[in-house]
Amino acid sequence: MLILEDEPTIAQALVRLIGAKGYSCGVVGSIAQARNRLESEEYTFLIAGLRLPDGDGAPLIRWALGAGRVRVAAAMTSDASCTRVVEAMRCGAHTVLSKPFSLDEVSEFLTQHEPARNRITHWRDSFAPELLGDSYALREQLGVAVRVAATDYSVLITGETGTGKEVLAHAMHAASERSTGPFVPVNCAALPAELIEAELFGHTQGAFTGADKVRAGRIQSAQGGTLFLDEIGDMPLSAQAKLLRVLQDRKVCPVGSDASHPVDVRIIAATHRSLEEACEQQQFRVDLLYRLNVVTVELPALRDRPEDIVPLARHFLRASAEQTRRPYMTLEPSAEVALREYPWPGNVRELKNAMERSALLATSDRLSAADLRLGSRARGDSGLRPPQHPLAVAGPMISPEPPVVVPPEVRTSDLDLKVALQQKEQELIHVALRKAGGNRTEAAALLGLNRTTLVEKLRRSAG
């Protein structure tokens, strides 16, 4: 728990109450102090005053929740006006405590929100143990999935490739009352456009060349269960129109037939594309989008939850060691930095493969950055070099470049490019820190770096 309060009496009362419930508490008296503390440590709860010596605490709440530095936040204010309360709630505060507040109110706040975290953990352990991570970004979306899983609402799961969309869809089916029914996955991107309607809706005998018998489609196969439409953004417009009819009428009409058959199916769809943009480009039906995204769960990319990267890497290393019956491996600091800096375009799936490969090829029980082999892939360098042009081999046919003339006043020691670049880098870092008032997160944003990279560069320069 982090308490942001400039009145010592209130702060100490909170510390006594919260400490009695088993929480460790930190207390700060300004937004700047809170920001520095949150940048170096992650907390479960934040209780923040709104009127502080150096500004309004509401934007801090928004930043702390959005950056995953806290999971639950409450605001405190002696001005319980509607405007201030609404602003605090818009910034993400789960509740607003009006000063003077009773200690029972604080106790109720803790009791109300800690079970929510436990429910998410229990739900994931029961239905989706593969969705690893403890970041706020992931837990927030899992909380949405927990609340909607037991309903019959259509759900749209969005997220990049490798974030676990099918895993979550299967978990939501398993946690629903349809769990005894079938879970039928369909990859819309893998089916040829000319066959997708027959696959989804079925067909009659003779409906098209090769249709030698009646066949039920995937929708009817999911009767009483869940139909998972993966990469629905790649579905042809003609099939989208028929799917919309299924969602509206709860009936399916096979290809080549005029008769419709009632179906009882829940539909969960997933896509890595922006369906809103696809609608603007007339590649996706707006009315179908409205039908599908009754509830949307957006699985975050791995780079958007950097605090999960190293714990996940350690988990995959342990799993690999158990599978191969090898000793457990540890990560050197250089490896942890490399893992955080790499963008992970393939997300958790790519991280898992990278750790399994590294564990298999490692020659010691401590993995360094070099063992991970992420550098060339992070730069998009395959390690291959293009063949030389025939004229480049010929020699005499191409005039050599003129030699570079170094002015005599330039010392040989000044020609060390690596040293010069490091000096320039440090100058830019110090300029960014001054502009950001010493705030490392804002300085990193100015430099186009993530905060972890900036901290590591500062540590190396100090050493």
Protein Blocks (a to p, Z undefined) as FASTA:
>chain_A
ZZddfbfklmmmmmmmmmmnopacdddfbfklmmmmmmmpccfbdcddfbdfkbcfklmm
mmmmmnopafbdcdddfblcfklmmmmmmnopabdcdddddfklmmmmmmmmmmmmmmmm
mmmmmmmmmlgcjbfklmmmmmmmmmmmmmmbdcddeddehilpmmmmmmmmmmmmklmm
ccddddfklpcfklmmmmmnopaehkaghiabccddfklmmgoiacddehkllpcfklmm
mmmmmmmnopacdehiabdcddddddddddfbdfklmmmnopacfklmmmmmmpacdddd
fklmmmlmmmmmmmmmmmmmmmnopacddddfklmmmmmmpgolnlmmlmmmmmmmmmmm
pcbfbdcfklnommmmmnopghiacdddfklmnommpccdddddddfklcfklmmmklmm
mmmmmmmmmmmmmmnnopaklmmmmnopafklmmmmmmmmmZZ
